[in-house]
Amino acid sequence: MTETSNMHIAVIGAGPGGYAAAFLAADLGLKVTLIDPELNPGGVCLYRGCIPSKALLHVANLIGESQHAKNWGVEFGEPKIDVSRLRSWKEDVVKKLTGGLGVLSKQRKVQYMQGRAAFENSNTLRVSKAEGGEENRSFDRIILATGSRPAIIPALKLDTPRVMDSTAALDLAEVPKTLLVIGGGYIGLELGTVYAALGCKVSVVEMLSGLLPGADRDLVLPLHKRMEKSLESILLNTTVASVKEETSGIRVTFDGPEVKERERVFDKVLVSVGRKPNSEIPGLEKTQARVGPRGFIQVNKQLQTDDPVIYAIGDVAGEPMLAHKASHEGRTAVEAIAGHKVAFEPSAIPAVVFTDPEIAWCGLTETKAQKQNREIKVAKFPWAASGRAMTLDRTEGMTKLILDPQSERVLGVGIVGAGAGELIAEGVLAIEMGALAKDVALTIHPHPTLSETLMEAAEVFYGTSTDIYRPNR
Ligand SMILES: Cc1cc2nc3c(=O)[nH]c(=O)nc-3n(C[C@H](O)[C@H](O)[C@H](O)COP(=O)(O)OP(=O)(O)OC[C@H]3O[C@@H](n4cnc5c(N)ncnc54)[C@H](O)[C@@H]3O)c2cc1C
């Protein structure tokens, strides 16, 4: 048995799960090798996910604000969009961040291998190096952090740049005149928001009855209303039966009870129907690690697979497929390897949809509580009563607390409105700390801020909100 301090760990995949794991392992004094095909760490999140999408969404928000400013007596001209400068700004952000991670990796003496890893056996990896050649290396522990990729529906697969996945959409080769987004999940809506702000006529098609399936409907409603104005159309309960390339674009056939126009032609189509875990790691079958029916590598609460020397974290290890969940799992796996008594069992993992307005939630949702037949009390504070929301002209928002009626403990928080993604962190802390509604109500929040809406929602629970009259008891 190797002493933990002498251990050599390999981390396969340098996304937010992999690099967080590798860096902590180095900080704890372990020897670490981090393997990834890119020049620097970053993974999907930095190269083709969270970061480039948020850079473009920032610009989309700016365009939206500038157009809205005429309501406040300030008129800007039509935006002139230089797509190649926008693209290079976004690429610059990615380059700076990934370059920074490269520096952090060197400072920590993490051995970074640019290449792809395959298993020879549970302890030995064969790395095909980006510079050419292969190398076999043995390790005491191996962490799989290989992430995920866009899911493909064979019927929608056309080998043409007119049909894009999220990676191609973020490349921003051009702004088409018309775009169909297939899938009303968060990635499709965020990218649809970007293209719509840049002047493209965007339609979204979703096979279920609402956008963002899984999120509470009252959170989605203000977004749906706003998107009805900013997008060309939102087609619900509708499936795409076929796509065909023609000289003028992609001909799409729709199916469903609400379909009015069965066929339409779009310049481009973005297929955004979910993501698939990258669990087909060559040679994994030579180990005892097991892949579950949905393609996720099976792990316990220490992120250990059925093979005692192999751990798996992040998108490849299960839902929710989010960067912050990947990083926390990465850190937990390393602590477990280092012999600390740890388990990954968070009470709340926040989810944020960076649309306009933003939607964010954590912990228990109303939808989940209903499914579980669990008794809850919901306290909602409408942003129409928030001074800060009024000054921002964004009163469509809402903050709600989901509470245990007996203990008054905060079980979940849901927010829709500008900046909801920043606000939700307080909800996560409240849940993790076992806060009661009283704790949130008695915490002095700065005025005038949107953060006060959390405090006021707690006051709503007691029927004593300063800014609305709604006796509750
Ligand atoms: C458009 C878009 C927007 C997103 N926005 C957000 C957001 O706002 N917030 C959020 O939390 N999440 C967001 N996500 C999801 C987020 O990117 C993922 O949850 C996160 O990147 C998962 O991290 P990970 O470490 O598990 O793997 P990844 O980031 O997927 O990284 C895995 C790495 O492993 C490498 N790899 C795979 N196989 C091998 C191998 N055999 N050998 C070596 N290397 C290998 C891959 O090339 C990749 O670099 C977004 C995703 C997309 C696509």
The ligand as a Gaussian input file, in Angstrom:
#p B3LYP/6-31G(d) Opt

LIG

0 1
 C      -22.479000      26.029000     -24.343000
 C      -22.306000      25.556000     -22.941000
 C      -22.506000      26.428000     -21.895000
 C      -22.350000      25.994000     -20.581000
 N      -22.559000      26.886000     -19.571000
 C      -22.394000      26.493000     -18.293000
 C      -22.552000      27.406000     -17.229000
 O      -22.852000      28.584000     -17.440000
 N      -22.357000      26.964000     -15.959000
 C      -22.027000      25.656000     -15.690000
 O      -21.873000      25.309000     -14.527000
 N      -21.873000      24.761000     -16.683000
 C      -22.045000      25.154000     -17.976000
 N      -21.832000      24.245000     -18.985000
 C      -21.499000      22.855000     -18.621000
 C      -20.006000      22.756000     -18.261000
 O      -19.236000      23.159000     -19.355000
 C      -19.678000      21.331000     -17.860000
 O      -20.544000      20.905000     -16.835000
 C      -18.237000      21.239000     -17.352000
 O      -17.323000      21.666000     -18.338000
 C      -17.909000      19.808000     -16.940000
 O      -16.611000      19.758000     -16.473000
 P      -15.767000      18.402000     -16.492000
 O      -14.514000      18.729000     -15.754000
 O      -16.600000      17.280000     -16.052000
 O      -15.426000      18.111000     -18.026000
 P      -15.158000      18.958000     -19.330000
 O      -15.158000      20.411000     -19.082000
 O      -16.102000      18.414000     -20.351000
 O      -13.664000      18.569000     -19.703000
 C      -13.317000      17.267000     -20.013000
 C      -11.973000      17.289000     -20.716000
 O      -11.519000      15.933000     -20.825000
 C      -10.922000      15.774000     -22.084000
 N      -10.879000      14.336000     -22.416000
 C      -11.909000      13.523000     -22.775000
 N      -11.457000      12.275000     -22.989000
 C      -10.108000      12.284000     -22.754000
 C       -9.084000      11.304000     -22.812000
 N       -9.336000      10.043000     -23.128000
 N       -7.816000      11.687000     -22.518000
 C       -7.547000      12.974000     -22.168000
 N       -8.480000      13.930000     -22.100000
 C       -9.750000      13.597000     -22.390000
 C      -11.812000      16.596000     -22.993000
 O      -11.164000      16.879000     -24.225000
 C      -12.033000      17.835000     -22.136000
 O      -11.031000      18.797000     -22.331000
 C      -21.977000      24.655000     -20.311000
 C      -21.751000      23.759000     -21.377000
 C      -21.905000      24.208000     -22.670000
 C      -21.648000      23.243000     -23.789000

